[in-house]
Amino acid sequence: MREVFLHSSKALIFQIDSDERQRFKYLFFFFILIIIKMVEFFMELFLKRFSKTQLLIGFTSVVSVVLLIGGVFISQTIQTKSQVRVLSSEKEQLTSNLTITQKSYQALKNQDQYKINQQLKKDVDKTHTEYTDSISSYEKIMDLRVQKQKTDDLEKLYASIVKNLSDLHYATAESILADLDGKIKKINDDLAAAAAQSAGGSGGPPPPVNNTPPSGGYSFQSVQTDGGTFSVAIISADIGSTRVIVDTASDGDCHDNCPVLSLGDYVGRSGAFAGINGTYFCPADYPSCAGKTNSFDLLVMNKNKKYFNSDNNVYSNNPAFIFGSGFVRVVGRALEWGRDTGVDAVISNYPLLVAGGTIVYSDNPDPKFNSKGPRGFVAHKGNTVFIGDVYNATMGDSAKVMKALGMDDAMNLDEGGSTALWYGGYKAGPGRNIPNALLFVRR
């Protein structure tokens, strides 16, 4: 509405400026004509009825009124002209200010600071990605240290990665990280081969292929799958004569600086004849575990019938094994299990490898799942329970081994620097101290 008014006012100003003298000339003659006509009118109308003196007074009054009206009209015209000029000036000033502001904004976008901010965002994103990858590598170094491997050279490489990231030398950091991961993989491959030989009790060739699991006790055997042949250390026990339990270092839920024990300590204090490391947990030597060291958040019921992490597993989609007197039950999601204390043990972990004799594990982008190493497991076939390790295997390889062994159900357990397996002594490990363990105890 203001724009329309300004436009109309601007046109009026132009007209006043260009024809100002002509306008007032016309107004002057217009009022003179009116006066003459009014005189003639009143003279004809009132000449017969009024005296000349009365007519003169009336004429003078009428002329005064006409002049007053004309004066007001001329005054308003002049005021309007002034207001229009003011509004027009304000409009021009506003338009000028807007133009200047738009140019300033465009200039700001084109300035180096804007470009610097955009580049800074890219740098932050790149640093975050590289740092996350490097943390994973550092945790692998910590796993090697737990296994009593010399890691000085690896730690120097890691320090170099951090330095290059701080200097924004991303390409160099990425190259060193690839070199570091390659060296870690080589050491892990050598450890896997050594662990397999140690589990077999000799330094000779791999054991012969045998896809039949032992009916009792300990066995070290090769299992052939469509993805290759893998060495497997496996312990079996009949659920009718064996009580499967979970022992925990803590008496209840713990969220930071939690107690841990070695697998041998768990075996000794529970009178077990076999055992394996339990759930995933947050090791104290992992940077990502600050504020929650040695804690675990998966559902467990220990030998004292105490449930751990019950509240945060109400909606858990992680699988769970339940062991009772003479039976094994497996649920695909821990949320399907109540908090029954009439059973011997409950342990949840992930992923589920085999269910109902069929592989249910699907590829996962997690590099920890796709790297080669020892893979702990708990499984059952009918009423026989199995624990053990598949060596130099990915998670997918482990699932294929469980399928080849004919397991009804199988679930992955913790691995890496926590790998430990016991049968009359360590068959693997001892690895780092752990917050819980799965044990076989004779009934």
Long-range contacts (C-beta under 8 A, 24 or more apart in sequence): 5-87, 6-87, 6-88, 6-91, 9-83, 9-84, 9-87, 9-88, 10-84, 10-88, 12-80, 12-81, 12-84, 13-81, 13-84, 13-85, 13-88, 16-77, 16-81, 24-74, 27-70, 27-73, 27-74, 31-66, 31-67, 31-70, 34-66, 35-63, 35-66, 38-62, 38-63, 38-66, 123-168, 126-170, 127-165, 127-168, 127-170, 130-161, 130-165, 130-170, 130-173, 130-174, 130-177, 131-165, 133-177, 134-158, 134-161, 134-162, 134-165, 134-173, 134-177, 135-287, 135-288, 136-367, 136-368, 137-161, 137-177, 137-180, 137-181, 137-184, 138-287, 139-283, 139-286, 139-287, 139-288, 140-181, 140-184, 140-188, 140-416, 141-184, 142-283, 142-285, 142-286, 142-417, 143-416, 143-417, 144-184, 144-187, 144-188, 144-191, 144-417, 145-285, 145-417, 146-285, 146-417, 146-418, 146-431, 146-432, 147-191, 147-417, 147-431, 149-187, 149-191, 153-183, 154-180, 154-183, 154-184, 157-183, 185-371, 185-372, 188-371, 188-372, 188-373, 189-372, 189-392, 192-372, 192-373, 192-374, 192-391, 192-392, 193-391, 193-392, 195-374, 195-389, 195-391, 195-419, 195-428, 196-231, 196-233, 196-391, 196-392, 198-427, 198-428, 199-231, 199-233, 199-389, 199-391, 199-421, 199-427, 199-428, 200-231, 206-231, 207-231, 211-404, 211-405, 211-406, 212-405, 212-406, 213-381, 213-384, 213-386, 213-405, 213-406, 213-407, 215-384, 217-423, 218-274, 218-423, 218-424, 218-427, 220-427, 223-390, 223-401, 223-404, 223-405, 224-404, 225-397, 225-400, 225-401, 225-403, 225-404, 226-400, 227-396, 227-397, 227-400, 228-397, 230-390, 230-391, 230-392, 230-393, 230-397, 230-401, 231-390, 231-391, 231-392, 232-388, 232-389, 232-390, 232-391, 232-401, 232-405, 233-388, 233-389, 233-391, 233-421, 233-427, 233-428, 234-386, 234-387, 234-388, 234-405, 235-274, 235-276, 235-386, 235-387, 235-388, 235-421, 235-423, 235-427, 235-440, 236-384, 236-385, 236-386, 237-274, 237-384, 237-385, 237-440, 238-383, 238-384, 238-385, 239-323, 239-326, 239-327, 239-328, 239-380, 239-383, 239-384, 239-385, 240-326, 240-383, 240-443, 241-442, 241-443, 242-385, 242-440, 242-441, 242-442, 242-443, 243-323, 243-325, 243-344, 243-440, 243-441, 243-442, 243-443, 244-323, 244-328, 244-344, 244-345, 244-385, 244-438, 244-439, 244-440, 244-441, 245-270, 245-272, 245-302, 245-303, 245-323, 245-344, 245-345, 245-438, 245-439, 245-441, 246-278, 246-300, 246-301, 246-302, 246-303, 246-345, 246-346, 246-347, 246-436, 246-437, 246-438, 246-439, 247-302, 247-303, 247-436, 247-437, 247-439, 248-300, 248-302, 248-306, 248-308, 248-435, 248-436, 249-434, 249-435, 249-436, 250-308, 250-435, 251-304, 251-306, 252-306, 252-308, 253-308, 253-309, 254-294, 254-295, 254-435, 255-292, 255-295, 256-291, 256-292, 256-293, 256-295, 257-293, 257-294, 258-293, 258-294, 258-295, 258-296, 258-435, 259-294, 259-435, 260-294, 260-432, 260-433, 260-434, 260-435, 261-433, 261-434, 261-437, 262-420, 262-430, 262-433, 262-434, 263-420, 263-421, 263-422, 263-426, 263-429, 263-430, 263-431, 263-434, 263-437, 264-422, 264-426, 264-430, 266-437, 266-439, 267-422, 267-437, 267-439, 270-303, 270-439, 270-441, 271-441, 272-422, 272-439, 272-440, 272-441, 273-423, 273-424, 273-440, 273-441, 273-442, 274-387, 274-422, 274-423, 274-439, 274-440, 275-387, 275-420, 275-421, 275-422, 275-437, 275-438, 275-439, 275-440, 276-376, 276-378, 276-387, 276-388, 276-389, 276-413, 276-420, 276-421, 276-422, 276-437, 276-438, 277-376, 277-413, 277-414, 277-418, 277-419, 277-420, 277-421, 277-429, 277-431, 277-434, 277-437, 277-438, 278-347, 278-349, 278-413, 278-414, 278-434, 278-435, 278-436, 278-437, 278-438, 279-347, 279-348, 279-349, 279-413, 279-414, 279-435, 279-436, 280-349, 280-350, 280-414, 281-414, 281-418, 281-434, 281-435, 281-436, 283-417, 283-418, 283-432, 285-432, 294-435, 295-435, 296-435, 296-436, 298-334, 298-347, 298-348, 298-349, 298-350, 299-334, 299-337, 299-346, 299-347, 299-348, 300-346, 300-347, 300-348, 300-436, 301-339, 301-341, 301-343, 301-345, 301-346, 301-347, 302-345, 302-436, 303-344, 303-345, 305-341, 307-339, 307-341, 307-346, 308-436, 310-339, 313-348, 316-348, 318-348, 318-349, 318-350, 319-348, 319-349, 319-350, 319-351, 319-352, 319-355, 319-411, 320-346, 320-347, 320-348, 321-345, 321-346, 321-347, 321-348, 321-378, 321-380, 321-409, 321-411, 322-346, 323-385, 326-383, 327-383, 328-380, 328-383, 328-385, 328-409, 330-355, 330-380, 330-409, 330-411, 345-438, 347-378, 347-436, 347-438, 349-411, 349-412, 349-413, 349-414, 350-411, 350-412, 351-395, 351-411, 351-412, 352-409, 352-410, 352-411, 352-412, 353-377, 353-379, 353-395, 353-398, 353-399, 353-402, 353-410, 353-411, 353-412, 354-379, 354-399, 354-402, 354-403, 354-407, 354-408, 354-409, 354-410, 355-409, 356-408, 356-409, 357-403, 357-406, 357-407, 357-408, 358-403, 359-399, 359-400, 359-402, 359-403, 360-399, 361-395, 361-396, 361-399, 363-396, 364-395, 368-416, 369-394, 369-395, 369-396, 370-394, 370-395, 370-396, 373-415, 373-416, 374-415, 374-419, 374-428, 375-412, 375-415, 376-412, 376-413, 376-414, 376-415, 376-419, 376-421, 377-402, 377-410, 377-411, 377-412, 377-413, 378-410, 378-411, 378-413, 378-438, 379-405, 379-407, 379-408, 379-409, 379-410, 379-411, 380-407, 380-408, 380-409, 381-405, 381-406, 381-407, 381-408, 382-408, 385-440, 387-413, 387-421, 387-438, 387-440, 388-421, 389-415, 389-419, 389-421, 389-427, 389-428, 413-438
